[in-house]
Structures are given as C-alpha cells and as structure tokens.
C-alpha cells in the first residue's frame, strides 16, 4: 500500500497483485515491437518482461479521502466469481478486504464507489457473497455507474455469457439494494472530484478528475493500459470496443493532462502506478513518476 496527498485529498493505492499479465503484442497490438525494445531501460521490470514478451500489469484500487468522505475508485476482480475463459479472474482468491483493513478502512466507512467502467477487473468487489447471495460490499455507499455501460452490459443487451455473469453478480445486486446512481456526461462528487465520460474502451468509460489547491490528477481507468500508449496514443488495447473513439478520448485526456499538469493515474500501471505527462512535439512524453509513501 502507498499513500500521497494531493491538495486536501489523500490518495491511497491498494495493490492486489502486480505480475506479467498478457503478451504485450496482444494487449496493445498496434504498438510496434521496436517500441518495447527501444524503451526497455525504463519499461523493465515494472511494465514489461522482455524474456516472455508479456506486459506487466497491476490489479489495484485507488481510495480517496476527500471532504470528509471515503471514495473507492474501481473494485478489482472480486473473489469466488465464475469467469469462464478469463483465467486470471476466474474463482479469484484476493486479499482486497485485508488491504482495506490495513489502510484503516472498513466497508461501512466507504461513502462512494466509482466504477470507471463495467469490465471484470473493475467491479468485482462491488459485492460479496453473503450465504449464497451477492450483496453490496459497501452497505452505506452510493455506487456511481456509467449509464451507457449499465445499458450496454445490462440483461437486455449483454451479448457474451461472461458479461451477463459480471452484471448478475457485481452490478444487479447494487440496483436491487437501491445504491446505484447512473450518470452520463459529467457528475460532480464534491468540490475536488468530478467524473467525465471518455467513451471508446467501453460505451461508458469515464475518467475521474481531481483538482485541489494547486494539485491536479486524472484517474483514467483503462484509457491507458501501458505507458507505451502515452508515447503512441493512437494505439488501443485489444479490449477497446470502439477503437477510433477510444483513441480520440485518449488523446484528449492526455492533452489536458499535459497542459494542466495533471498526474495520470491509470488503473493498471505497475511500479509507481502514476506518472506526469509532457508535450513532445505533436505527441507526448513521460514526465516524473509519482512519489508516494509506502504504508
């Protein structure tokens, strides 16, 4: 676990795991092979394993303490889930509750849960198994869910069986409990935090902007999976449903991050987990990595 303070907001990083995840050439297929080799001095070991050619990713959650409230951003893969064909997430046994407890947070303390989008590794700890029934993990929280994703992955529209299962065990129980808040466009959480739509990876993909004092950050979910996408923002992950739209959202968010000195906080970066972005000609370069204190 790590923590840093941005203005009046405390940011806590909870990492369930960091490991070689998938072949880099498959995860971001349009990135030329030489990009990985040309940048291996800083990609290894936190973002790339050259011997296997696999991209290194982290499964992690960001917890914000802002305005007297506790906000959880994305909830990982969860435990005990049926995820056929998704080996890293099928019947997981992670330690997310223990990480929360070590950070001094109980489920009852959480006021807001943000799902940046509704993919498997962002909604799993929305719920827990209570005697065979999935119930909200955070009983006192509002769950902020992008309306476009709720529609796309909902029971009337889900195309793949695994999407139906994800919605059934991680989203539908939130609706039944009356804790779901659907939003579109923008949604202001408090004076420091605002959600904004950034579609393409999924129809409702979103980013969370933090502005407090002189500090700025943007939590971008899966808009960026690997730092090589900062260097090559036209290159999508293999999970982007609308590639052109995803690339346009990525470039727009990176432009603002560079211009306003926002710390870029993706869902799956290993190492320091977050990095500053700089303009570089018509593109972008990586600035300093986040400086965080280990708890």
N, C-alpha and C positions, 0 to 999 in steps of 0.2 A: 504494500500500500504506500501511496505517496500523497502529499498534500502541497498545495500552493495557494496563495492569496492573491486575488485579482480585485483591486479596489476594495469594496466591502464584502466581497463574495469569497468564501472558502471553497476550494475545489479539491475533492478527494478522489483519487484514482484507485479502483479496486480491480485487480488483475486476477482472473481465474486461471488462465494459462497463457503462455507465450511459447510458440513452437513452429517448426516448419509445417505448413498447412497444406499447400497445393502447389503443383508445378507453376512456376512464375509465367511460363509461356501459355498456360491455360487460364490462369487467373486474370491476367491483363494481356490478351493475345496480340494486340496491335503494337505493343512496345517492342521495338527491335531488340534482338538478342544482345547486340553490342552495348546497348544502354546499361544493362546489368553489369557487364564486364568493365565498362568504362568508369562505373561508379562503385566498384566493389570495395574500394577502400573505406567507404562510409556505410554502404549497404550491409556489409558483413560485420557482426553476426546478427544484428537486430532486425534486419529486414529481408535478408536473403541468405540461403545456404547454397553456396556455389557447387559443392560436391554432388548434391542431389538435384540442384536446379529449382528448389522449392522456395516459394516466398514464405517468409516468417511473419505470422500474424499473431495478434493478441486477442483473447476474448476478455473483454473488460467492460466495466460500468463506471460512469462518472457521477459522483454525488456532489451536489452544490448546496451550500448553506447560504441563503440569501434572504434578507429581510425578515429574519426570524423563522424562516421555513426551510424544510429539507426537501430537495428536489432530486430525484433519481433519473438519470438520463440513460435509457436503454437497459434492458434487464437480462442480457445474455441468453443462454440456451435452455436453462432450467434442467431439472432432474426428472428422470423416470418418464421421458416422453417417447412416444412412438414416432420415429422419424425414418421410415423406410427409404433406403437409398441415400441417406445422409449420414454416413458412418461417424463423422466427428460429433454429431449431435444426437445420435440415437441412444436412448437409455443412458444419458449422461449421469455422472455422479460428481458434481462440482461442489465447491465449498463456499458458494456465494453467501449463504446466511452467516457462516463463521466470519467471513471478511467484513460483513456489515457490523457484526457484533464487536469485532476488534477495533473498528472505527468508532465505536460508541453509539451505534445507531440500531434501534430496534425497529421492526416492521411498523409498529404503531406510531413511530416518530415521523414517518415519511408523509409529507403533505401533498406532493405532486410527483407523478411518474410521467416521464416523457418517452414515448416510443417514436423515434425519428422516422421509422417506417416499420412495416409488419413482417420483416423476414425472420426466419427461425431463430437467429442468434441475437435478436434484439427484443424479444418479447417473452422469453421462456420463464423468467422469474416473475412475470406478471402475476402468476398463480402458483399455488402449492396444492398438493394432494391432501385433503382432509377426509380420511376414512372413505377413500374411493371417489371423492367428489373434488373437482378443481374449484378452488375459491381464491379470491384476491389475496396475494401475499401481504399487501399493504392495506389494511382494513379502513384506514382513515384518509386515504389518498384519492385525489382526482387523477384519473389516467387520461392524459392528453393524447388522442389518437387521430392521425390524419384522416379526414373524412374520405378522401379519394382512395386510400389504401383499405379502409374499412369496407368500402363498397366493392373494390376490386377483388379482395380476398374473402369477402363475406359468403355465406352459404348459398346465395342465389347465383354467384358468379365464379366461385373457385373452380378452376379447371383441373389442377393436379390434386391427387389424393393427399399429398403431404401438406399442401396449402389448406385443405379442408381440416386436416388434423390440427395444424397450428392454430387456426382460427377457433376450432372447437375447444381446445384445452387452454388457450392463452388469451383469447380475446372475448369470446362469447360469455365466459363467466364474469368478466368485468361489466359487460352490458347488463347481465342478469342482476348483478349487485347494485346497479344504478350508479356506478362510479366512472363510467365512460363519458368523456367530453370530446365530441367530434369537432374538428375545426378545419378551416381551409383559408388559404391566403396568408394571413398573419394572425398571431394570437399572443397577446401580451400577458406574461405570467406575473411580473412585478416591475418595479422601476428599473431593474437591471437586466431583465431577461425577456427576450422576445423570440417566438417561433416564426419562421418564414418558410413557405413552400419552396422546394428546389427539386421539381419533378424530373423523372427520367430513369433513375435507378429503379424506382417503383413509381406508380402514378402519384403517390402522396409523399414521396421522400421530402424530408424537411431538414432545416438547419436551425440551431438554437444560438442566437447572438447574445453575448454578454457585454455590457458596457457599464463600467462602474469606476468613478473617478477618472483617471487617465488611462485605465486598462481596458483592453478590448480582447475578446476571444470569440471564435465561432466553432461550435460543436457540429461537425458536418456528417455524422453518421457514416454511411457507405458511399458518400460522394467521391471519396478517395480511399482506396484500399492500401495502396503502396505509395511511398514518396516519389517513385518514378513517375507517377501520374501528375505530380506538381510540375515536373520538368516537361511532361508530354500530356497536357490536359485534354487533348483530343482522344486519348486512349481510354476506353471504358473497361470495366471489369466484365467478366463473362456473365454476370448476373444482372446487367443493366437491361431493363425491358424495352426502353426506348432510347437507343444509342445516341441519336442526334440530340435529343432533348437533354440527356444526361451530360453530354459533353458541353452543351451550352450552359447548363446550370453550373457545372464545374468551373468553367472559365469565368463566369460571372462572379461566383463566390470567391475564387482566387484573386480576381482583380480587386474586389473590395478588401479582401484580407491584406493584400499588399499595400493598397492605398491608405488604409486606415490603421495599419499595423495591428491587425487582429491576429492573435495566436490561433493557428489552425489546429483543431483538436478532432482528428478522425476517430472512428470507433475502434479501429483495429491496428493502429501503428504499434509496433513493439518499441523497445528502447525507452526513450524519454516520453514517448506517446504523443507529443505535440511539438509543433515547430512553427517558427515565423516564416512568412513568405515575402519574397522581394521581387520587384520587377526586374526583368533581364531582357532587354531589347523588347521584342514583341511577346515574349513569354515570361516565365517565372523561374526563380531560383530559390533554393532553401536558405533561410537565414539561421539564426541561432536556435538550438533545440531548447525546449522548456527546462527551466531549473526548478526542480521540485524537491521537497524534503521527504525522506523516507520515514514512515511511521513505524 
